[in-house]
Amino acid sequence: MDIICVFSMNLKKYRTALGLSQEAFADRAGLHRTYISAIE
């Protein structure tokens, strides 16, 4: 498994554990929601 795959899986795991949508997470992180979607 490469580092990008591991990072994306961890990002999604922690985002969902916090109960945040991609849009809400992106807003808190100061990023665009499509960027979060592309990472995951």
C-alpha positions in Angstrom: 0.0 0.0 0.0 1.4 3.4 -0.9 1.5 6.4 1.3 -1.2 8.3 -0.6 -3.6 5.4 -0.2 -2.9 5.1 3.5 -3.4 8.9 4.0 -6.7 8.9 2.1 -8.1 6.0 4.1 -7.0 7.6 7.4 -8.5 10.9 6.4 -11.9 9.4 5.6 -11.8 7.2 8.8 -11.2 10.2 11.1 -13.6 12.5 9.2 -16.4 10.0 9.5 -15.5 9.3 13.1 -16.0 13.0 13.8 -19.4 12.9 12.0 -18.3 15.4 9.4 -19.3 15.5 5.7 -16.6 16.2 3.2 -18.1 19.7 2.8 -18.0 20.4 6.6 -14.5 19.0 6.9 -13.3 21.1 4.0 -14.8 24.2 5.5 -13.1 23.6 8.8 -9.8 22.9 7.0 -10.1 25.9 4.8 -10.1 23.8 1.7 -12.5 23.2 -1.2 -14.8 20.2 -0.9 -13.8 18.9 -4.3 -10.2 18.8 -3.0 -11.2 16.6 -0.1 -13.2 14.4 -2.4 -10.2 14.0 -4.7 -8.0 13.0 -1.8 -10.4 10.4 -0.5 
